[in-house]
Structures are given as C-alpha cells and as structure tokens.
Amino acid sequence: MKREAGYTLTEMLVVIGIIGLIAAVLTPTLMGQLGRARLKAAGLQLQTVSAQVEVFMADTGRYPTVQEGLRALVVEPEGAEGWAGPYVRDEKALTDPWGRALRYAIDADNRYVVSTLGADGKVGGSSVNRDLSVPAR
C-alpha cells in the first residue's frame, strides 16, 4: 500500500494552537501601539489646527468666536473681513483620530484652547484616555 502525503489532524491542531498563542501575546502589544499612535496624531493635529487659528487671527484681526467654532477655518464666517481661507482642507480635519469633533474654547482674556478628550471621550483619564489641549500664547 502506498501512503498518501499530507498532514494529520493532530499536526494541524498543533499549528493552529501555536498561531493562537502568538496572536494572544502580540495583540495587546499591537493595540497599545495603535492607541499611542493615535494619541501622537491627535497632539500633532491640535498643534496644526492651533496654528491655523493663528493664521485666521492674522488675516481677520480676531479669533473665531465660540459660536463660529473651528468651522470658521473651513467656511467663511459672516463679518470676517480679510478671511483668506479655507485654513484647513475640510471639516474632517477638525475631528480627532477617534472620530469626535475637536473642542474650541476662548476665555475673557481672548486666549483660546483647542482640545480633545482622548480615546475614551470623557474628561480626565490617563494614558491614551488622557485629555490633550493646545493653549494659545
């Protein structure tokens, strides 16, 4: 009798088990890397948007109002003399890496803050869930 070439069920199960173990070890590491990469991207995005708010200020002589928000960087707000935008390509550039809109606030001293709430979308947090902000001046 001639023996047929191939793998036994036991050999296949051992290989699948090894692949499962490797995946179980690497998945948390890879997910952590993804979270850290999104956090770094969010920080760079905040700096870029903040710089564009400064360009808006240089062109119009004022910062966007809270009512206008960051949308003033994409669509010319009413009464914005000297607006030379759009300052960002589209409104998608005004969302963080987790798909939520960037936050914009301005205080009584005419200082603004562009921020995001991190991966969890809640105030506070640590690691990838921490809030990020770029204050002006």
N, C-alpha and C positions, 0 to 999 in steps of 0.2 A: 504494500500500500504506500501510496505517495502522500506525504504530509503537506498540507497547504500552508503557505506563508501567510502571516498576519499576526495581529495582536489578540491576546486573550482579554476577556472582560476584566480580569484582575489587574492586568497591566494598565488598561485604560483607566480604571478607577484610581490606581495609584497616581497616574499622571494628573488626573483631574483634581485629586486631593492636594498634590503639590502646588498646582496652579492656584487653587483656592487659598492655600496658606500664604503664598506670595502676595496675592491680592489683598488678603486680610491685613498683612503687615504694611503694605505700601499705600493703601487707600487713605488712612488717616494722615499720613505724611503729605500725600499729594493734595488732599483737601486743605490742609493747613497752608501749603504753599499758595494755593489758589486764593484763599482768604487774605493772606498777606499781600499778594499781588494786587488784589482789588483795593486794599487799603492804600497802598502806594499810589495806585492810579487815581484814587479819589483825592489824595493830597495834591498831586500834580494838577488835577482838574480844577481844584479850588484855587490854586495859585494862578492858573491860566485865566479863569473867569474873573478873579480879582483884578488881574492886570487889565482885562478888557473893561471892567468897571472904571478903572483909572483913565483909560483912553476915552470912554464915554464922557467922563468928567472934563478931560482936556478939550474935547470937542464942543460940549454944550455948556460948560461952566457950572454944572451941578451934577450930583449923583442921581441915579434913578430913585424915585420915591418908593416907599414901601408898597404903595398901591400899584405902581408900574412893575415893580419887582425886576427880576433878571430878564424878563421878557423884553424889556426896553433895549436889551442888547441885540435882539433879533428883529423886532418890529419897532419902527419909529413911533415914540410916544407923542401924544398931542402936545404941542407947545415946546418941543425940544429943538430950539434954534441951534443950528450948527451940527445936528446929528449927521454923522457920516458913515453909518453902519450899513449892513449888519456887522456887529463886532464879533459874533460867533456864527458859525455856519447855519445852524438850525437849532430848534428848541431841544433836540435830543442831546446837544452838548450841555444842556442845563440840567441833566439828570445824572445822578451819581451811578457808580458801577452796579448798584443793586436795583436800579430802575426807579428810584424816587427822585422827585424834584429837589434841586439844591435849595437851601434856605438862604434868605437875604433879609437882613435887618439893618436899620440905621438908627443911631441914637440922637439925642438932643444936641450933642456936640458935632454933629454931621460926620460921625465915624460909622463906617459900615462893617458888617461881618458877613462873609459868605461861608456857609457851613453845611455839613451833612451829619446825620445821626448814626452813621456806621452800618454794619451788616444787619443788626437787629432792628433798626428803625426806631429805637427808643432812646430817650435822654439818658446820658451816662453810659456806663459799660466800660469794659476793658478789652484789651487785645483787638481783634477785628471788629468788636462791637462798640469800640470807643467812638465818641463824637470827634469830628475834625472840624476845624474852623480856620479861616484866614482873615485876621483882622487887618484893617487898613491902618496905615501910618504907624 
